[in-house]
Amino acid sequence: MSDSGTATHYVLAPEDLAWHETELGRNFSLSQDLVATDYTSAYSAQVTKFGPGGGSPPHSHTYNHAFYFLSGTCRVKIGEQTWQIRPGTFVKVPAHAQHSVTNIGAEDLVFLVIYDPPHADGTP
């Protein structure tokens, strides 16, 4: 949604997101990088979408990341703790922590993922 004619998008409306289905979990889609390396080397961000019943199996990463939930309801498990999450909730996932996210609602679960440090290849 850029009117400058350049590759840089200053504003991305929901309809501007390019979704890519993954094999990382059931009904699991990712957006393009929202903050790419041409903007910062401190972090990167994507929007994730799980359809009803979708989610990620328990897994861990070598980097920190955080989730900000925009719509839908889900269950987040980090280590042995589990929380039911609603829109507006922010979740921090430290590096190497086993975690999973499961959509427990009837609508799409949509959330922002912030990666620290950034991932350069566009995969979580």
KAFEN-V10478 format. One record per helix or strand. SS is the DSSP state (H for helix, E for strand). FROM is the first residue (numbers start at 1). LEN is the number of residues. Records with the same first field share a line. If there is no record, write none. Layout:
# KAFEN-V10478
SS->FROM-LEN ; FROM-LEN
This chain:
# KAFEN-V10478
H->14-3
E->19-3 ; 25-7 ; 35-1 ; 44-16 ; 64-8 ; 74-5 ; 81-5 ; 90-4 ; 99-5 ; 109-8
